[in-house]
Amino acid sequence: MTTDPDSARGFGTAAAPRRIEEVLTDAGLLACWHVRDVDGEAELGRSADAPVATASVHKLFLVTTLFREAAAGRVDPTAAVELPPGDRSPGGTGLSAMRDAARLSLRDLASLAVAVSDNAAADVLWDHVGMDTVNRTVAELGLRHTVSAQRYGELVASVAEDAGEGGAAALLDPASPVRVRALDPGAGNRSTARDTTALLASVWRGEACAGPWGEELLRVLGLQTWQHRLASGFPFDDVRVSGKTGSLLSLRHEAGVVEYPDGRRYAVAFFTRSLSPALAQPRADSAIGTAARLAVDALRG
């Protein structure tokens, strides 16, 4: 069966992309998105093969690589790492916000990178796993449009450099002529919505990482604490949502898997850019959950 990347297929899905675009547009969002049945062929998408700057969603590729290397016997995720105070990648959560020395295993660092999107924890993983290894992993998984190019400390530093004396607030001014490299898919970590759902589907099917370390990877990817985007569209006790957000200036992303009690599973990726300079946009965040729910409902028929 051939696939038009901007069309729907599945059960009664013809009108769903139009309704999803209305929800996102009403919230002031431009989006590249893709939703697929993890265990079947049904899918929905819009601009699913367009390159996007992934922000913190890229931690999915990093953490998957860690546990895939563990399954191959090349990395021990239980190995402890000494983390002295200071000289940590900036961020508002996890080790990035902590002041004292710590000692954590690689898998606990992966848990922090997913649960609270800890930049410092993620960069320790980059240092131990290696950028080339992450790129080799995505190539082996057939993700042809995904590239790892920078640590999170480098990403944050580039934003500060581009902002100059005006600070980050200057970058949020719609009239600002400053080119922000962090928003350019060609300048840093990048992927597509389709590659991202392909990664998630391969993880949940046990193909990207098999055995006990595959089970540990699923556990870690289910730890995210944020409920304001993808999970907001599925407020049910018997529906499990595992996700990873990405937030940077005007970028508002989320990718994850929605699992229903009947056993059906759906990989979801929404990469959005807000037309508003405001940092707090609860309506835009919840629109991502609403759009995801519309897509999953359409695929469920």
GIFEN-V832572 format. One record per pair of residues at least 12 apart in sequence whose C-alpha atoms are under 7 Angstrom apart, sorted by the first residue. I is the first residue (numbers start at 1). J is the second residue. If there is no record, write none. Layout:
BEGIN
i->{I I}
j->{J J}
END
This chain:
BEGIN
i->{5 5 5 5 6 6 6 7 7 8 8 8 9 9 9 10 10 10 11 11 11 12 12 13 13 16 16 16 20 20 23 23 24 27 27 27 28 28 28 28 29 29 29 29 29 30 30 30 31 31 31 31 32 32 32 32 32 32 32 32 33 33 33 33 33 33 33 33 34 34 34 34 34 34 34 34 35 35 35 35 35 35 36 36 36 36 37 37 37 38 38 38 38 42 43 44 48 48 48 49 49 49 50 51 51 51 51 52 52 52 52 53 53 53 53 53 53 53 54 54 54 54 55 55 55 56 56 56 56 57 57 57 57 57 58 59 61 62 63 64 65 65 66 67 67 67 67 68 68 70 71 71 71 77 77 77 78 78 78 79 79 80 80 80 80 81 81 81 81 82 82 82 83 83 83 84 84 85 85 85 86 88 89 89 89 89 90 90 90 91 91 93 93 94 94 94 95 95 95 96 96 96 106 109 109 110 111 111 114 114 114 114 114 115 115 115 116 116 119 123 123 126 131 134 135 135 143 145 145 145 146 146 146 146 147 147 147 148 148 149 149 150 150 155 158 158 159 159 162 162 172 172 173 174 193 193 193 196 197 197 197 200 200 201 221 221 222 222 224 224 224 228 228 229 229 229 229 229 230 230 230 230 231 232 232 233 233 233 233 234 238 238 239 239 239 239 240 240 240 241 241 241 242 242 242 243 243 243 244 250 250 250 251 251 251 252 252 252 253 253 253 254 254 254 255 255 255 256 256 266 268}
j->{45 46 47 48 45 46 47 44 45 43 44 45 42 43 44 42 43 299 298 299 301 298 301 298 299 294 295 298 291 294 287 291 287 283 284 287 274 275 276 284 272 273 274 275 284 272 273 274 270 271 272 273 46 47 48 50 193 270 271 272 45 46 47 48 193 269 270 271 46 48 193 194 197 268 269 270 197 266 267 268 269 295 197 266 267 268 265 266 267 201 265 266 267 299 299 295 192 193 194 192 193 194 192 185 190 191 192 185 190 191 192 183 184 185 188 189 190 191 189 190 191 246 246 247 248 117 245 246 247 244 245 246 254 255 189 113 134 134 110 217 134 137 129 209 213 214 217 208 209 213 209 210 213 105 106 107 105 106 107 105 106 103 104 105 106 103 104 105 106 102 103 104 101 102 103 101 102 99 100 101 99 120 119 120 152 153 119 120 153 118 119 116 118 112 116 118 118 120 121 118 119 120 125 121 122 122 220 223 220 221 223 224 244 223 224 225 224 225 152 151 152 151 148 148 147 148 195 191 192 195 190 191 192 195 189 190 191 189 190 188 189 188 189 182 181 182 180 182 178 180 249 277 277 277 269 270 271 269 267 268 269 256 267 267 242 243 242 243 242 243 244 285 286 254 285 286 288 289 254 288 289 292 289 286 289 289 290 292 293 293 260 261 258 259 260 261 258 259 260 257 258 259 256 257 258 255 256 257 256 273 274 277 272 273 274 271 272 273 270 271 272 269 270 271 268 269 270 268 269 296 292}
END
